[in-house]
Amino acid sequence: MTDMTLADLGWSADFARQLPPGDDATPARIAAVHRTRLDALSPDGPLSLTPTAPAGDYAVGDWVLATGERASPPLDRLTEITRRAAGHEARPQLIAANVDTLAIVTSCNEDFNIPRLERYLALAAQAGCLPLIVLTKADRCDDPDAYRRRAERLSPMITALTLNAKDSDEATRLAPWCRAGRTLALVGSSGVGKTTLQNALTGLSEATRDIREDDARGRHTTTNRALRPTLHGGWLIDTPGMRELRLVDAEDGIEDVFADLLDIAAACRFRDCAHDSEPGCAIRAAIAAGTLDPARLDRWRKLDAENRHNTESVAQRKARGRTLARMVREVKSVKARNRVED
């Protein structure tokens, strides 16, 4: 893509309002984040920039101001996709920024998993992205529409598509979500066809791998995140398959996904009803009437409890970091005073 304008890259008035008066820095959009460098795109062409903030503070899709070869900290984001980092470390991990639509890619086979889809939907809602569920391998399924209907029942806000990712004509059905100035991000398990979709939408030819027959899962093909131009004028961010999607600070997103339960719970006799054995519990009444699946209540509780735990863990880590930083400053101050007295 040549002769790009800021609007082509996804620039909007929300970012323009953040420009310091009289600043002649060049706005640039982050295409890839490395340990000590940032790949960026601007109307002047590709840039290689040195970050002025820790690399972990930047996400693919961010906007920065470039002065020479230095990148400012990211401008305020319109959307921010974040999870708790994989492993034991209690810290948030940025996945992508300024994404318009989050395409949750799964397939019409054993990979289709309602609890996992609800997690991704909560992630999209918390980030402020439009959710789109893409059901691949429809050509290998006797009734792909049954999967689509199950997906769409999760929320009235959902658009779900069934397609054969290897058919480039079918893949172009995603074009409306990645036209000029629009950014689409692909998330989902390994082996569901994200790289195949990326190739069809961008014209690239990155390698793909077949799924395992025993569990319909695949190996990682994409190993890092990158912002790529699509054949339809917009942008695509592909992400590695996530073995762990642990939500953090996602209370509002979870409430959006389970809004139907919250509406029912509003009729409970007690405001702090735990929906166990309390009298006048509207949730229990709905389950007894057969209008609410008890498994959905269990998933809501599990996701809410996990998010609270992850959020508290991250907050505790940040508090420990602030305490350590304060102690370091105090020690330095004491040493400085001692040197003056000597």
C-alpha positions as a Python dict, from the first residue, in 0.01 Angstrom:
ca = {
    (1, 'M'): (0, 0, 0),
    (2, 'T'): (155, 330, -110),
    (3, 'D'): (65, 698, -77),
    (4, 'M'): (-121, 637, 248),
    (5, 'T'): (-295, 918, 430),
    (6, 'L'): (-348, 932, 804),
    (7, 'A'): (-714, 850, 744),
    (8, 'D'): (-610, 542, 546),
    (9, 'L'): (-414, 428, 852),
    (10, 'G'): (-714, 472, 1082),
    (11, 'W'): (-646, 824, 1213),
    (12, 'S'): (-949, 1011, 1344),
    (13, 'A'): (-1047, 1332, 1519),
    (14, 'D'): (-1007, 1154, 1856),
    (15, 'F'): (-634, 1125, 1793),
    (16, 'A'): (-601, 1466, 1630),
    (17, 'R'): (-734, 1630, 1948),
    (18, 'Q'): (-440, 1482, 2138),
    (19, 'L'): (-176, 1661, 1927),
    (20, 'P'): (15, 1926, 2125),
    (21, 'P'): (-30, 2275, 1972),
    (22, 'G'): (255, 2359, 1737),
    (23, 'D'): (411, 2013, 1761),
    (24, 'D'): (567, 1908, 1431),
    (25, 'A'): (605, 1540, 1524),
    (26, 'T'): (482, 1283, 1273),
    (27, 'P'): (183, 1067, 1374),
    (28, 'A'): (261, 699, 1311),
    (29, 'R'): (77, 374, 1377),
    (30, 'I'): (256, 81, 1540),
    (31, 'A'): (274, -221, 1310),
    (32, 'A'): (491, -445, 1531),
    (33, 'V'): (647, -429, 1877),
    (34, 'H'): (996, -568, 1937),
    (35, 'R'): (1207, -569, 2250),
    (36, 'T'): (1392, -246, 2173),
    (37, 'R'): (1234, -121, 1849),
    (38, 'L'): (894, -39, 1706),
    (39, 'D'): (791, -88, 1345),
    (40, 'A'): (550, 188, 1247),
    (41, 'L'): (361, 318, 944),
    (42, 'S'): (312, 680, 849),
    (43, 'P'): (214, 881, 540),
    (44, 'D'): (590, 920, 486),
    (45, 'G'): (638, 544, 472),
    (46, 'P'): (755, 272, 714),
    (47, 'L'): (948, 385, 1022),
    (48, 'S'): (1177, 209, 1267),
    (49, 'L'): (1145, 386, 1602),
    (50, 'T'): (1302, 374, 1945),
    (51, 'P'): (1040, 367, 2221),
    (52, 'T'): (1053, 630, 2495),
    (53, 'A'): (839, 412, 2725),
    (54, 'P'): (880, 43, 2817),
    (55, 'A'): (808, -183, 2519),
    (56, 'G'): (524, -348, 2712),
    (57, 'D'): (341, -14, 2716),
    (58, 'Y'): (295, -29, 2338),
    (59, 'A'): (51, -246, 2144),
    (60, 'V'): (12, -322, 1775),
    (61, 'G'): (-237, -68, 1645),
    (62, 'D'): (-125, 213, 1877),
    (63, 'W'): (-70, 567, 1756),
    (64, 'V'): (248, 749, 1855),
    (65, 'L'): (418, 1075, 1764),
    (66, 'A'): (754, 1022, 1593),
    (67, 'T'): (1030, 1278, 1635),
    (68, 'G'): (1331, 1166, 1436),
    (69, 'E'): (1369, 800, 1533),
    (70, 'R'): (1201, 835, 1872),
    (71, 'A'): (842, 737, 1945),
    (72, 'S'): (634, 911, 2209),
    (73, 'P'): (431, 703, 2456),
    (74, 'P'): (106, 584, 2292),
    (75, 'L'): (-175, 831, 2239),
    (76, 'D'): (-496, 758, 2428),
    (77, 'R'): (-658, 452, 2272),
    (78, 'L'): (-1011, 421, 2140),
    (79, 'T'): (-1013, 48, 2218),
    (80, 'E'): (-767, -168, 2412),
    (81, 'I'): (-758, -548, 2414),
    (82, 'T'): (-588, -672, 2731),
    (83, 'R'): (-564, -1002, 2917),
    (84, 'R'): (-373, -1123, 3219),
    (85, 'A'): (-36, -1248, 3096),
    (86, 'A'): (4, -1623, 3056),
    (87, 'G'): (195, -1811, 3323),
    (88, 'H'): (224, -1721, 3690),
    (89, 'E'): (315, -1354, 3651),
    (90, 'A'): (31, -1128, 3765),
    (91, 'R'): (46, -849, 3510),
    (92, 'P'): (-177, -725, 3230),
    (93, 'Q'): (-67, -795, 2873),
    (94, 'L'): (-166, -574, 2583),
    (95, 'I'): (-290, -769, 2280),
    (96, 'A'): (-386, -492, 2036),
    (97, 'A'): (-513, -135, 2030),
    (98, 'N'): (-755, 78, 1829),
    (99, 'V'): (-932, -227, 1686),
    (100, 'D'): (-1280, -167, 1544),
    (101, 'T'): (-1394, -531, 1520),
    (102, 'L'): (-1273, -835, 1710),
    (103, 'A'): (-1326, -1146, 1497),
    (104, 'I'): (-1346, -1449, 1725),
    (105, 'V'): (-1248, -1740, 1502),
    (106, 'T'): (-1357, -2093, 1591),
    (107, 'S'): (-1467, -2385, 1376),
    (108, 'C'): (-1762, -2613, 1316),
    (109, 'N'): (-1611, -2903, 1507),
    (110, 'E'): (-1479, -2989, 1854),
    (111, 'D'): (-1311, -2648, 1885),
    (112, 'F'): (-1653, -2481, 1921),
    (113, 'N'): (-1675, -2405, 2292),
    (114, 'I'): (-1945, -2187, 2451),
    (115, 'P'): (-1748, -2092, 2768),
    (116, 'R'): (-1448, -1988, 2557),
    (117, 'L'): (-1668, -1782, 2325),
    (118, 'E'): (-1819, -1606, 2626),
    (119, 'R'): (-1467, -1519, 2744),
    (120, 'Y'): (-1380, -1368, 2408),
    (121, 'L'): (-1710, -1180, 2397),
    (122, 'A'): (-1638, -1034, 2741),
    (123, 'L'): (-1291, -938, 2615),
    (124, 'A'): (-1444, -760, 2314),
    (125, 'A'): (-1705, -583, 2526),
    (126, 'Q'): (-1446, -465, 2778),
    (127, 'A'): (-1221, -342, 2496),
    (128, 'G'): (-1504, -155, 2325),
    (129, 'C'): (-1478, -357, 2001),
    (130, 'L'): (-1761, -484, 1785),
    (131, 'P'): (-1774, -867, 1822),
    (132, 'L'): (-1784, -1093, 1518),
    (133, 'I'): (-1786, -1473, 1541),
    (134, 'V'): (-1631, -1649, 1240),
    (135, 'L'): (-1706, -2020, 1214),
    (136, 'T'): (-1461, -2190, 980),
    (137, 'K'): (-1452, -2541, 832),
    (138, 'A'): (-1818, -2510, 739),
    (139, 'D'): (-1742, -2726, 433),
    (140, 'R'): (-1657, -3019, 663),
    (141, 'C'): (-1975, -2998, 868),
    (142, 'D'): (-2318, -3145, 794),
    (143, 'D'): (-2508, -2857, 958),
    (144, 'P'): (-2294, -2540, 993),
    (145, 'D'): (-2605, -2329, 1050),
    (146, 'A'): (-2660, -2513, 1379),
    (147, 'Y'): (-2325, -2378, 1500),
    (148, 'R'): (-2414, -2030, 1378),
    (149, 'R'): (-2745, -2033, 1564),
    (150, 'R'): (-2575, -2146, 1886),
    (151, 'A'): (-2324, -1864, 1853),
    (152, 'E'): (-2585, -1598, 1782),
    (153, 'R'): (-2789, -1702, 2085),
    (154, 'L'): (-2506, -1581, 2309),
    (155, 'S'): (-2592, -1215, 2248),
    (156, 'P'): (-2825, -1007, 2030),
    (157, 'M'): (-2518, -796, 1938),
    (158, 'I'): (-2340, -1086, 1767),
    (159, 'T'): (-2297, -1134, 1396),
    (160, 'A'): (-2186, -1490, 1316),
    (161, 'L'): (-2059, -1615, 981),
    (162, 'T'): (-1997, -1970, 863),
    (163, 'L'): (-1743, -2016, 586),
    (164, 'N'): (-1466, -2222, 434),
    (165, 'A'): (-1151, -2021, 512),
    (166, 'K'): (-962, -2190, 228),
    (167, 'D'): (-1210, -2053, -26),
    (168, 'S'): (-1085, -1700, -100),
    (169, 'D'): (-1426, -1595, -231),
    (170, 'E'): (-1588, -1690, 99),
    (171, 'A'): (-1313, -1520, 300),
    (172, 'T'): (-1397, -1191, 130),
    (173, 'R'): (-1722, -1192, 328),
    (174, 'L'): (-1506, -1035, 602),
    (175, 'A'): (-1427, -738, 374),
    (176, 'P'): (-1691, -503, 528),
    (177, 'W'): (-1503, -517, 859),
    (178, 'C'): (-1163, -428, 711),
    (179, 'R'): (-1236, -162, 454),
    (180, 'A'): (-1063, 178, 435),
    (181, 'G'): (-961, 308, 775),
    (182, 'R'): (-1109, 8, 960),
    (183, 'T'): (-910, -241, 1168),
    (184, 'L'): (-1008, -606, 1216),
    (185, 'A'): (-829, -831, 1466),
    (186, 'L'): (-841, -1212, 1455),
    (187, 'V'): (-833, -1411, 1779),
    (188, 'G'): (-896, -1775, 1857),
    (189, 'S'): (-734, -2113, 1909),
    (190, 'S'): (-453, -2249, 1698),
    (191, 'G'): (-559, -2441, 1388),
    (192, 'V'): (-897, -2278, 1334),
    (193, 'G'): (-793, -2094, 1018),
    (194, 'K'): (-679, -1748, 1132),
    (195, 'T'): (-366, -1753, 915),
    (196, 'T'): (-564, -1884, 617),
    (197, 'L'): (-809, -1596, 658),
    (198, 'Q'): (-522, -1353, 692),
    (199, 'N'): (-368, -1477, 368),
    (200, 'A'): (-698, -1438, 184),
    (201, 'L'): (-759, -1087, 320),
    (202, 'T'): (-407, -954, 272),
    (203, 'G'): (-270, -1144, -26),
    (204, 'L'): (12, -1288, 185),
    (205, 'S'): (114, -1652, 171),
    (206, 'E'): (223, -1734, 524),
    (207, 'A'): (247, -2102, 607),
    (208, 'T'): (-41, -2286, 770),
    (209, 'R'): (-55, -2620, 947),
    (210, 'D'): (-320, -2888, 953),
    (211, 'I'): (-515, -2956, 1268),
    (212, 'R'): (-484, -3274, 1471),
    (213, 'E'): (-763, -3517, 1399),
    (214, 'D'): (-810, -3630, 1760),
    (215, 'D'): (-906, -3293, 1911),
    (216, 'A'): (-948, -3054, 1613),
    (217, 'R'): (-667, -2836, 1748),
    (218, 'G'): (-359, -2712, 1570),
    (219, 'R'): (-9, -2589, 1634),
    (220, 'H'): (78, -2221, 1648),
    (221, 'T'): (150, -2071, 1305),
    (222, 'T'): (140, -1700, 1387),
    (223, 'T'): (410, -1627, 1646),
    (224, 'N'): (369, -1253, 1691),
    (225, 'R'): (120, -976, 1628),
    (226, 'A'): (148, -742, 1332),
    (227, 'L'): (-64, -478, 1161),
    (228, 'R'): (-103, -560, 792),
    (229, 'P'): (-287, -385, 506),
    (230, 'T'): (-580, -574, 359),
    (231, 'L'): (-682, -601, -3),
    (232, 'H'): (-997, -407, 88),
    (233, 'G'): (-828, -88, 208),
    (234, 'G'): (-828, -150, 582),
    (235, 'W'): (-606, -326, 833),
    (236, 'L'): (-575, -669, 989),
    (237, 'I'): (-412, -782, 1313),
    (238, 'D'): (-359, -1157, 1343),
    (239, 'T'): (-271, -1296, 1686),
    (240, 'P'): (-108, -1621, 1798),
    (241, 'G'): (-345, -1890, 1920),
    (242, 'M'): (-416, -1834, 2289),
    (243, 'R'): (-380, -2132, 2519),
    (244, 'E'): (-488, -1911, 2808),
    (245, 'L'): (-734, -1623, 2794),
    (246, 'R'): (-752, -1488, 3147),
    (247, 'L'): (-963, -1177, 3180),
    (248, 'V'): (-851, -886, 3396),
    (249, 'D'): (-1041, -566, 3481),
    (250, 'A'): (-1326, -702, 3270),
    (251, 'E'): (-1623, -659, 3505),
    (252, 'D'): (-1815, -438, 3262),
    (253, 'G'): (-1746, -677, 2973),
    (254, 'I'): (-1874, -975, 3171),
    (255, 'E'): (-2186, -781, 3266),
    (256, 'D'): (-2248, -707, 2897),
    (257, 'V'): (-2218, -1074, 2800),
    (258, 'F'): (-2442, -1190, 3085),
    (259, 'A'): (-2683, -897, 3075),
    (260, 'D'): (-2979, -1136, 3061),
    (261, 'L'): (-2886, -1281, 3401),
    (262, 'L'): (-2840, -935, 3549),
    (263, 'D'): (-3185, -837, 3423),
    (264, 'I'): (-3336, -1142, 3594),
    (265, 'A'): (-3133, -1087, 3912),
    (266, 'A'): (-3272, -733, 3939),
    (267, 'A'): (-3603, -893, 4045),
    (268, 'C'): (-3447, -1085, 4337),
    (269, 'R'): (-3591, -996, 4677),
    (270, 'F'): (-3248, -916, 4823),
    (271, 'R'): (-2997, -689, 4649),
    (272, 'D'): (-2705, -907, 4767),
    (273, 'C'): (-2872, -1232, 4663),
    (274, 'A'): (-2615, -1505, 4598),
    (275, 'H'): (-2869, -1707, 4394),
    (276, 'D'): (-2826, -2016, 4610),
    (277, 'S'): (-3107, -2074, 4858),
    (278, 'E'): (-3227, -1724, 4939),
    (279, 'P'): (-3606, -1672, 4939),
    (280, 'G'): (-3740, -1468, 4653),
    (281, 'C'): (-3446, -1543, 4420),
    (282, 'A'): (-3551, -1462, 4064),
    (283, 'I'): (-3258, -1652, 3916),
    (284, 'R'): (-3358, -1975, 4092),
    (285, 'A'): (-3719, -1919, 3989),
    (286, 'A'): (-3613, -1886, 3624),
    (287, 'I'): (-3411, -2207, 3645),
    (288, 'A'): (-3705, -2389, 3802),
    (289, 'A'): (-3934, -2256, 3526),
    (290, 'G'): (-3695, -2384, 3261),
    (291, 'T'): (-3630, -2036, 3114),
    (292, 'L'): (-3267, -2020, 3230),
    (293, 'D'): (-2999, -2283, 3179),
    (294, 'P'): (-2826, -2349, 3514),
    (295, 'A'): (-2500, -2407, 3325),
    (296, 'R'): (-2509, -2043, 3213),
    (297, 'L'): (-2536, -1931, 3574),
    (298, 'D'): (-2236, -2150, 3661),
    (299, 'R'): (-2032, -1999, 3376),
    (300, 'W'): (-2121, -1646, 3486),
    (301, 'R'): (-2012, -1718, 3842),
    (302, 'K'): (-1689, -1883, 3731),
    (303, 'L'): (-1591, -1606, 3493),
    (304, 'D'): (-1679, -1333, 3741),
    (305, 'A'): (-1481, -1501, 4022),
    (306, 'E'): (-1180, -1556, 3795),
    (307, 'N'): (-1183, -1196, 3677),
    (308, 'R'): (-1199, -1068, 4035),
    (309, 'H'): (-906, -1289, 4133),
    (310, 'N'): (-695, -1182, 3835),
    (311, 'T'): (-779, -816, 3887),
    (312, 'E'): (-687, -832, 4256),
    (313, 'S'): (-362, -1017, 4176),
    (314, 'V'): (-258, -754, 3923),
    (315, 'A'): (-350, -475, 4164),
    (316, 'Q'): (-144, -638, 4440),
    (317, 'R'): (156, -671, 4207),
    (318, 'K'): (130, -304, 4114),
    (319, 'A'): (108, -208, 4481),
    (320, 'R'): (421, -412, 4559),
    (321, 'G'): (598, -241, 4271),
    (322, 'R'): (503, 103, 4404),
    (323, 'T'): (621, 6, 4752),
    (324, 'L'): (955, -119, 4619),
    (325, 'A'): (1003, 195, 4412),
    (326, 'R'): (931, 411, 4716),
    (327, 'M'): (1183, 214, 4924),
    (328, 'V'): (1448, 255, 4653),
    (329, 'R'): (1388, 630, 4645),
    (330, 'E'): (1415, 650, 5024),
    (331, 'V'): (1743, 456, 5028),
    (332, 'K'): (1886, 680, 4757),
    (333, 'S'): (1776, 987, 4951),
    (334, 'V'): (1943, 863, 5272),
    (335, 'K'): (2267, 786, 5086),
    (336, 'A'): (2263, 1131, 4927),
    (337, 'R'): (2217, 1299, 5266),
    (338, 'N'): (2500, 1091, 5415),
    (339, 'R'): (2733, 1197, 5136),
    (340, 'V'): (2651, 1562, 5199),
    (341, 'E'): (2711, 1526, 5574),
    (342, 'D'): (3045, 1353, 5515),
}
